[in-house]
Amino acid sequence: MVGQKWMLEQLASFGSVIKIEGYQTASTRKHLGLVKNKADKSKAEFNTHAIDGVAIAASHFVEYRQYHNVKEDGGRWFGSVIITPAIFRVIRRPPYSRRQLHLMVPSVGGIRRKYGGSTTRHALRKGDLVNSPKGIGYVSGDTEKQISVSDANWKRLGQIASSKVRLIRRSNGLIVA
């Protein structure tokens, strides 16, 4: 709730903020014929994560008005909205392993083995978008001669020789699935 309050204060600095109650969102969603997937929230799909945002945005253009008179009892929807298809993407941060120096035992000479961090030995950084023989993916680690390349879900595509990996775009700290 603290985060919601802070977010609403930040948004209010840009323009007016109108709060929509949950029952209003559900009613608008039902009127528009949008179905929410409540069963499996782990699925990265439109019907799980973005459907309420569309209903909230549409509530600015459609409204249910109740009225009571002799002829009718109930209400009616006013306004109209056309829902058009759009691309749904999940954007997240790459899961970096941070260095755990307290767990590393220094070898002879007091040098700890490399673990975690965001740099590699091959002029690439973890999270960089690269092209490799296994496909386009993100740098997720390295060895002395190879680069680990993973897909947007951070599943490893393979370990590829650093000479065969080409940089497409430097890491901006986000992965688009």
N, C-alpha and C positions, 0 to 999 in steps of 0.2 A: 504494500500500500504506500510505503514511503517513496518507492521508485515511481509509482503511478502519479503521486502528487507532484513530485519533482518534474516528471515529464510534462504534465499538464501545465505547470508554471512556465517551463521552457517554451512550449508551444504557444502559450498565451502571449509571449513576448513578440511572436511573429504575426499574430492575428487573433481573431475571436475563436474561442473554444466552446463547442457545444457538447455537453455530456449526454450520451445515449444510454438508457438503462438496458439491461440484458433482455428483458421481456420484449422491448421495442425492437431490438436487433433480431430476436427469434421470430417475431411477427413479420418483420420486413423480409427476412430470409424466406419464410414460408410463402409469403405473397409473391415473391419473385421466382419461386420454384427452385430455389437453391437447396441442395441437400448437403448437410454437414456430416462428415465421417467422424463419429464420436467413439467408434469401437477401437480404432488403432491409431493413436496419436503419434506413433513412431514413424508412420509413413510420411515422407516428404512430398506431399501432394497438395494441390490447390484446395480440395474439399476438406482437408484436415486443418490447414493453417491460414488460408487467405479468404475463406468464404465469409467470415464475419466482417472482415475489413470491407468487402464489397457491399455487404448489407448495410453497414454503418454509413458508407459513402452514399449509397442509394437513398438512405433515409432523408437526405437533404432534398430529394426531388419527389419522393412519394410520401404520403401521409395517410394514416387511417383516422377518420373522424367519426366519432360516435354521435348519434342523434336519436332522440326518442320523440315519436309523435304517434298519432292514432293509426296511421296507415302502416308504418314500418317500425320495427324495433331492432336496433343494432347499429350498424355503421357502414361506411363505404370508403374505398381507397380513392384518393385523389392524386393526380400526377402520373407520370410514366417514366420508365427507365428501360433502356435496351442494353442488355448484358452482352458484350462482345467477347470472343475468345482472346486470351492473352497468354504470353509465355510466363510460366511460373518457374522461378529459379530459387534455390536455396543458397544463401551466401553465408559462409562461416569462416572462422579463423582456423589455420592449420594447427594440428595438435603437436606442437613442438615438445620434445623432451628437454627439459632444462637440466643443466649440469647439477649433479649431486655430489659435490666435493666431499661432503662428510662421509659418503659411502665408499669413496674410492681410496684404495690403499696405494700410496705412492710406491713405484717400483724402485729399483736400485738407482741411486742418483737423485731421488726425490721428485721424479716426474710422474704425474698421474696420466692414465690413459685418457684419450679424448672421449667424452660422452656428452651428448646433448648440445645445446647451443644452436645458433642459427647460421653458422658459417661452415663452408666445406673447404677442402684443400684444392679445389679445382676451379676457382674464380666464379663459383656459383654459390647462391645462398639457399637455404631450405625455404621452400615455398615458391621458388622461381618456376615459371611455366616454361617447359622445355619440349623440344621435339626429339624423339629417340626412335630407334628401330622398333621398339615395342609399342609406340604410339605417343600421342601428346599427353603429357602429365606434369606433375609437380615434383621438384626435387625434395626427397624426404630423408636423405642421409647419404653417407659416403663411406668408402673404404679407401685404402691407399691408391688404388687405380680405377675404382668404379664409382658410379653415381647410382643411388637408389632412386627410381622414378615410381611415383604412385599416382593413381587416378584421383578424381575429385572426392571420392569416399575414403581416401587415404589407404586404399588397398594396393599393395606393391605390384607394379607391372613387371618389374625386374630390376636386376643390377646390371648396368650397362657400362661399358668402357667409357671413360670420360671423353675420349676423342670422338665418340659417335653421338654425343649429346650436344644439341644446339639450343642456345638460349632464344626463347621467343619473347618473353617479357619478364622484367624483374619483379620480385615479389612485392605486392602492395599490402600484404598481411591478410588477404582474403582469398577464399577458394569459392569458385562458382560451380555448383553441381548442376 
